[in-house]
């Protein structure tokens, strides 16, 4: 075997004969030497196909692998909330509901108030309102679910959204609050509380509180531009974020 130029021959593994490196079968015993004839470079040397080096990656963090850190999992709770909101928006915008008031529509399925309260957070009559609110729910719902799990995230959303609709419906002179702005505010504030506590203690934070404040302000001001949304629902959501998020943050520090 030469070192500077092309190989003069190779050894057949079956009959140990010296054969040309440019053939696929041994002419003496017929054994397969390679799948296909090698490609030659400009100097007449066979070139082997280079295998791509696999990109290093870390496996998904399993539950209990590192004490104090929750294992990674898909945000199923957040996905369900967002898909339900999209479904409500599409039903409304596809003229399946038309201009009929939501309470009249819900009366066809049930006249109980609890049914209306469960459906109201997922009913969006304005596309812009749906995009902003569902976007906030997707981002901060995922963050809350990654931190505390899906049950805490869904409960937090339910208290802010369904609770806000229930308090609004307690006043018969007000229309039932539609959309999940109360639930979105609850998720946003609950996520921001640990960073606010860290700032108060003089510690550095990694979260974007300025961007979070902008998102919270936009969601909270939705009643200015969108009818059938409620300031009361937004206030209940903000209160739920503080009352539930503060104990969660303090428990996480301990």
Rosetta blueprint (number, residue, H / E / L):
1 X L
2 X L
3 X L
4 X L
5 X L
6 X L
7 X L
8 X L
9 X L
10 X E
11 X E
12 X L
13 X L
14 X L
15 X L
16 X L
17 X L
18 X E
19 X E
20 X L
21 X L
22 X L
23 X L
24 X L
25 X E
26 X L
27 X L
28 X L
29 X L
30 X L
31 X L
32 X E
33 X L
34 X L
35 X L
36 X L
37 X L
38 X L
39 X E
40 X E
41 X L
42 X L
43 X L
44 X L
45 X L
46 X E
47 X E
48 X L
49 X L
50 X L
51 X L
52 X L
53 X L
54 X L
55 X L
56 X L
57 X L
58 X L
59 X L
60 X L
61 X L
62 X L
63 X L
64 X L
65 X L
66 X L
67 X L
68 X L
69 X L
70 X L
71 X L
72 X L
73 X L
74 X L
75 X L
76 X H
77 X H
78 X H
79 X H
80 X H
81 X H
82 X H
83 X H
84 X H
85 X H
86 X H
87 X H
88 X H
89 X H
90 X H
91 X H
92 X H
93 X H
94 X L
95 X L
96 X L
97 X L
98 X L
99 X L
100 X L
101 X L
102 X H
103 X H
104 X H
105 X H
106 X H
107 X H
108 X H
109 X H
110 X L
111 X L
112 X L
113 X H
114 X H
115 X H
116 X H
117 X H
118 X H
119 X H
120 X H
121 X L
122 X L
123 X L
124 X L
125 X L
126 X L
127 X H
128 X H
129 X H
130 X H
131 X H
132 X H
133 X H
134 X H
135 X H
136 X H
137 X H
138 X H
139 X H
140 X H
141 X H
142 X H
143 X H
144 X H
145 X H
146 X H
147 X H
148 X H
149 X L
150 X H
151 X H
152 X H
153 X H
154 X H
155 X H
156 X H
157 X H
158 X H
159 X H
160 X H
161 X H
162 X H
163 X H
164 X H
165 X H
166 X H
167 X H
168 X H
169 X H
170 X L
171 X L
172 X L
173 X L
174 X L
175 X L
176 X L
177 X L
178 X L
179 X L
180 X L
181 X H
182 X H
183 X H
184 X H
185 X H
186 X H
187 X H
188 X H
189 X H
190 X H
191 X H
192 X H
193 X H
194 X H
195 X H
196 X H
197 X H
198 X H
199 X H
200 X H
201 X L
202 X L
203 X L
204 X L
205 X L
206 X L
207 X L
208 X L
209 X H
210 X H
211 X H
212 X H
213 X H
214 X H
215 X H
216 X H
217 X H
218 X H
219 X H
220 X H
221 X L
222 X H
223 X H
224 X H
225 X H
226 X L
227 X L
228 X L
229 X L
230 X L
231 X H
232 X H
233 X H
234 X H
235 X H
236 X H
237 X H
238 X H
239 X H
240 X H
241 X H
242 X H
243 X H
244 X H
245 X H
246 X H
247 X H
248 X H
249 X H
250 X H
251 X H
252 X H
253 X H
254 X L
